[in-house]
Amino acid sequence: LKLYCDCFAAGAFCVSCSCADCYNRPDHVDLVNAKREHIMQRDPKAFQRKILRDEGTGGGERHKKGCN
């Protein structure tokens, strides 16, 4: 399971992306769900959006955390 996969981070299965040999597929749903639960136990906000929409200030977007 490739944890850096954009599909996995978005909570979707790999279907039409260019991942090679990735287990983030519907036929491995048990593995994917177990890994997602393990990550959520460590960081409950792990799968939340990283870019927020500023609706009160003209509708722009900004990063949730900012620069490190």
Secondary structure as a PSIPRED ss2 file (coil, helix, strand):
# PSIPRED VFORMAT (PSIPRED V4.0)

   1 L C   1.000  0.000  0.000
   2 K C   1.000  0.000  0.000
   3 L C   1.000  0.000  0.000
   4 Y C   1.000  0.000  0.000
   5 C C   1.000  0.000  0.000
   6 D H   0.000  1.000  0.000
   7 C H   0.000  1.000  0.000
   8 F H   0.000  1.000  0.000
   9 A H   0.000  1.000  0.000
  10 A C   1.000  0.000  0.000
  11 G C   1.000  0.000  0.000
  12 A C   1.000  0.000  0.000
  13 F C   1.000  0.000  0.000
  14 C C   1.000  0.000  0.000
  15 V C   1.000  0.000  0.000
  16 S C   1.000  0.000  0.000
  17 C C   1.000  0.000  0.000
  18 S C   1.000  0.000  0.000
  19 C C   1.000  0.000  0.000
  20 A C   1.000  0.000  0.000
  21 D C   1.000  0.000  0.000
  22 C C   1.000  0.000  0.000
  23 Y C   1.000  0.000  0.000
  24 N C   1.000  0.000  0.000
  25 R C   1.000  0.000  0.000
  26 P H   0.000  1.000  0.000
  27 D H   0.000  1.000  0.000
  28 H H   0.000  1.000  0.000
  29 V H   0.000  1.000  0.000
  30 D H   0.000  1.000  0.000
  31 L H   0.000  1.000  0.000
  32 V H   0.000  1.000  0.000
  33 N H   0.000  1.000  0.000
  34 A H   0.000  1.000  0.000
  35 K H   0.000  1.000  0.000
  36 R H   0.000  1.000  0.000
  37 E H   0.000  1.000  0.000
  38 H H   0.000  1.000  0.000
  39 I H   0.000  1.000  0.000
  40 M H   0.000  1.000  0.000
  41 Q H   0.000  1.000  0.000
  42 R H   0.000  1.000  0.000
  43 D C   1.000  0.000  0.000
  44 P C   1.000  0.000  0.000
  45 K C   1.000  0.000  0.000
  46 A C   1.000  0.000  0.000
  47 F C   1.000  0.000  0.000
  48 Q C   1.000  0.000  0.000
  49 R C   1.000  0.000  0.000
  50 K C   1.000  0.000  0.000
  51 I E   0.000  0.000  1.000
  52 L E   0.000  0.000  1.000
  53 R E   0.000  0.000  1.000
  54 D C   1.000  0.000  0.000
  55 E C   1.000  0.000  0.000
  56 G C   1.000  0.000  0.000
  57 T C   1.000  0.000  0.000
  58 G C   1.000  0.000  0.000
  59 G C   1.000  0.000  0.000
  60 G C   1.000  0.000  0.000
  61 E E   0.000  0.000  1.000
  62 R E   0.000  0.000  1.000
  63 H E   0.000  0.000  1.000
  64 K C   1.000  0.000  0.000
  65 K C   1.000  0.000  0.000
  66 G C   1.000  0.000  0.000
  67 C C   1.000  0.000  0.000
  68 N C   1.000  0.000  0.000
